[in-house]
């Protein structure tokens, strides 16, 4: 059974990033749902409670920044962490995620950020 306080949604089109996040978060006791597309992410958010969303800035040809705005409207209060290979104002285009994790990232930073935002 998924519990909101321990479920994280990882949204990234890179299967290796999703796998790396899944393995390490599951070792820390998290239930991990993942999505390779924004369509899959929307379905995952509709289907179950999520404590934190870990979202890539670019998901295929889609914008994670635009999806962040959608999450804020449809799932208010859900913390969102953006993953990005280059953090600058142009990359985030005025978006205000709850945190940003630059790639490559340290696994301790990833797990610690998720823990902190899940409260």
Protein Blocks (a to p, Z undefined) as FASTA:
>chain_A
ZZfklcccdddfblklmmmmmmmmmmnopacdddfbfklmmmmmmmpccfbdcddfbgcj
bcfklmmmmmmmmmghiacddddfbdcfklnnopacfbdcdddddfklmmmmmmmmnZZ
